[in-house]
Amino acid sequence: MATSSFWPERLLPGSPYPLGATWDGLGINFAVFSAHATAMQLCLFDPSGRREIQRYELPECTDEVWHGYLPNGRAGLIYGYRAHGPYEPQAGHRFNAHKLLLDPYARRLHGEWRNADALYGYRVNSPRADLSFDRRDSAPGVMKAVVTDESFTWGDDRPPATPWSETVIYETHVRGLSMLQQDLRPNERGTFAALGEPSFIEHLKRLGITAVELLPIHAFLQDRSLLQQGLRNYWGYNTIGFFAPEPRYLSNGNADELRIAVRRLHAAGIELILDVVYNHTAEGSELGPTLSLRGLDNASYYRLAPDNLRHCINDTGTGNTLNLSTPRVLQMVMDSLRHWVSCFHVDGFRFDLGVTLGRESHGFDQGAGFFDAIRQDPILQKVKLISEPWDVGPGGYQLGNHPPGFAEWNDRYRDGVRRYWRGDAGQRADFAARLAGSADLFDRHWRRPWASVNFVAAHDGFTLADTVSYVERHNEANGEDNKDGHGDNYSANWGVEGPTDDPAIRDTRHRLQRALLATLFLSQGTPMLLAGDEFGRTQAGNNNAYCQDNEISWTDWSLLDKDEGRELAAFTARVTALRRRYAVLRSPYFLHGLEAPAEGVSDIAWFDASGNLVSQESWNDAEERRLVLRRAGRNDDGSVSLLTAFFNAGAEDQPFRLPPPRWPTRIVLDSADPAGAERELERADDTTEILVAARSVVLTVSSQPGGGA
């Protein structure tokens, strides 16, 4: 390609650090890793991104990083790479210079991915499949990188730094959160602009939320198979750019929109946590397209089957697995994490399929390079780190086995709590363990109860309302013959599958939603609330709505205009307020009944409905549905308060005897009477009984005589 008079004849050597495209005000330094390439070309495009206007050889390669410097280059320049090297699938190499490659460090993307065969490095319809070679230029159908200026005036913004023990997480989706908010401008619905809206922030404050956890916002691609069915990848677990926000979530194309949202959340004392996907990329298996890493250095970026390097290892279930054992790949992940903290001020990360990130050649390892790197990093060790503690590879379930410093999604909590409130037999002992912070799983290596992220519903699975309304999944709209999603949700419909006008069934469902929410916020650990569960959001029984970018998944805020939605939201706010009021409900330490805040009172104890300590025989009673949990803690004035929770998962109202010591007591929460005022018991002696309605929770506070609660 001829060199125009506007562009220099060749690039200057530049620097191998930092990786990516860095504008310094005088020009742009380009640096990209590839251990096996034989040459690397930089391609520049016109402002439309459709026409390639200049191509340069990167003049230097230092320590496997190709680099060059473009004098007078400016922010806003659109570019991509072409990597030269061997196309030898059997050896793990898939270089094809006919394919334009996205910079892994791209801060902003331009254009859209087009579903075309030219994006594949091989002839898609060839009988030899990926062993063939495709010479068509992919540039017209791929997204390009844009050089950015990351400057932003943050003012006095500072992280809320909410202690883990006080953290309450709200899991939501940027797009689904606001698509149905009619009071927003149409172009702002489904974008970061809506995330910073005062009305949303006020809602979070009323609920007592301290952190918003967003489903993936990294730039991601649509799955070819979904597009062919007229569906879309809604959740976003299909990353193509680890440094760039998803373009669809920007109402004006400017990433400052996210920064402004973070600034407003921080001003309200609310943290932002990102769900991030570093276990795989959108390039899929060896039969997937060549878009970025595959063309830059397939053998370095991905884990390949040692006995057949042609194939990707698929511990993620998505076709490929990033190779974090490669130092430069690990560096890319660490640079990405630091980028989001430094440039966007995010406060933490939830790692999708976190077990994959901790895999070495011998399997999952607490001492894996990823864990070691992130825990010693001076920036990242200060933010919240949450792992999804499983993947689909060998030994892929590692709940409780992550290193100190990480919290973990606790699906044992979700399942155990659901089974208990469904009325399953023999669930009390497990239910007790979940209420106490799952010490059986996490109380090792001096970890704290906050390591257990407790939830009764999350984006993956039934919503809270659907958990009490459906027995079976109803995923027909997903186009997989209703075979996708969890087969057993530990749910019940209480007589009718789905919506019903039957008042008795509706009452049961509402009671159970309140009981599940009360359980969540009265448990030790870090509570996580799924967006909309506070007012009864439903997905019509779809428990795998990953491809439903429509009303099935979007948050229906109109439910708050109905009495039932308002009442449930008010109840949620009430129980989170109790959690804030009483420190023992969010104890930063595991309680084992060994400490004695007052004479004859242990820090935690379990009682039966008669007010006696639960005996071993009673624990083994599979048909008992009642349980009492009492926790004791000191108040600021030195007095002791007893917080006693009475749980009745049975179908009938049941009397409970108040356990000793019988100090002055008041009822502060009754999930069967969500709007009921707090009230003092007329007396507190060995004859005092508290009636707990069917499928309900009652919480009492007993104050040490002479002290305060």
PyMOL commands that set and color helices and strands:
alter all, ss='L'
color gray80, all
select helices_A, chain A and resi 89-91+117-119+129-131+139-141+164-166+174-178+186-188+192-195+198-207+224-228+247-249+256-267+293-301+327-344+354-357+369-376+380-382+411-422+428-435+439-442+449-451+464-467+476-478+503-522+533-535+545-547+557-561+563-581+583-586+616-619
alter helices_A, ss='H'
color red, helices_A
select strands_A, chain A and resi 20-23+27-33+39-45+52-57+60-62+65-71+78-84+87-88+93-94+109-110+144-146+169-172+211-214+218-220+239-245+271-276+304-305+308-312+348-351+359-360+363-364+384-387+407-409+452-454+526-530+604-607+626-634+640-648+654-657+665-670+679-680+689-692+696-703
alter strands_A, ss='S'
color yellow, strands_A
deselect
rebuild
show_as cartoon
